[in-house]
Amino acid sequence: MSIGLLKKSLVIYKPIFLWNVLVSLLTSVFFILNGFKEPGIYSFAIFIKFIGWLFSVAIYFMFYQSTGYFFKNHGISFRKIMTNLVLYDLIIFIGILIISLICRNSLLIALTNILQTGKY
Amino acid sequence: MQELFIDSVNQYFADREVLSSVYLNCKVGEVVGLLGRNGSGKSTLLKIIFGSVKANFKYLNINNRVYAKGYLSKNLSYLPQDNFIPDQINVSQAIDIFCKKHGAELHQIEFVKNYLNSKFYNLSGGERRFLECLLMIYSNAEYVLLDEPFSQLSPLWVEELKKHIDGAKAYKGFIITDHYYKSILDVSDRIVLLHNRCNYTIQNEADLILHGYLPGFTA
């Protein structure tokens, strides 16, 4: 994992990063609403995250034609790019979870209000 | 000895043998021109050296180290036939990414100066090709593989590219293939012809006629 590769990946794979952050935010909502207690919800959330990564691979292949040689010219293989993308995403995901754990009460009130507003 | 060499390359596509025991080498300071008819395996050989195509068998050695894929050496640049620089980055970013060592030379080129802040999707096909060629010529790698660098380029730019290759070969080794054989003959120190799945050393244009690459041979 390197900062240089992170910078290059951010420039080229913005759509993948945005997609993964969105999935992470959605997943963290499950954790917040259920107070980090329910194993069933945990499993479902992790399952969603896993599906999100599979979509990342699919998005990567959509851009492969135009980006494959770009990274290979830096000596970076497909496996290394994907491993790094998943690692960066894991860090972001864990960050989101930690923040949501720290600010759980305020986020819970905000989320409940949003859901109730939506209901009525 | 600073050298890239690939030996015993065998490659099949389905039942068709494209390359058989092919050998190619390139030293720092030389330009090797690779010629051959359509379908003779020139691009395949470059892809095998770079590592984007897996050969049925090969032995690749770069600066006395054996590699399964050339790009893993981080000392090899490859210009594919199609555009490979993503649309969303600009010329200045591309120079910073690819040419940390020789970026200054690129910044002196008038065309590059004028387009520093342009994104690649704003450039025409020829402009884009010219810039991609320059980026590979001045890349950080010691060995450069150029697959059809002169296609899509006007004669003026072909001449300019040849000058840049000639200048950069002082500290790099180049393997170039193209169908503009006269440009290849001009810029190369050594010519290798791929014909009948094998490689032949070419001394002059008469050899190209003899091996059936150029018209004119009568038995």
Interface residues (C-beta under 8 A of the other chain):
Chain A: K8 V11 I12 K14 F63 Q65 S66 T67 G68 Y69 F70 K72 N73 H74 G75 S77
Chain B: F50 G51 S52 K69 Y71 L72 S73 K74 S77 Y78 P80 D82 N83 F84 I85 P86 D87 Q88 I89 Q93 I97 F98 M136 S139 A141
